[in-house]
Amino acid sequence: MTETAIETNLKIYLYSDPVFKRKNELVSEFGESLQQTHDEIKEILKIVSGKGLAAPQVGMNKRFIVVTLADNQGTKLLANPEI
């Protein structure tokens, strides 16, 4: 069995964690820090065969989500989504 290791400080939080009760801030800077977070979440999604993770699920109170695209077309970061 091969182990895959990634360097990340991100932790996946479960729905009962208080992190989900905090108000999420709009993403206002689209620089290297956000790209690095996107890359880290992308690697986590690959390892766990996930379809998406929102920023609060990794302990960040920002308004963005990283989703896996269909047919192995990579991932996409959606910032400040509104329903």
Buried (B, 14 or more C-beta within 10 A) or exposed (E): EEEEEEEBEBEEBEEEEEBBEEEBEEBEEEEEEBEEBBBBBBBBBEEEEBEBBBBBBBEBEBBBBBBBEEEEEEBEBEBEEEE
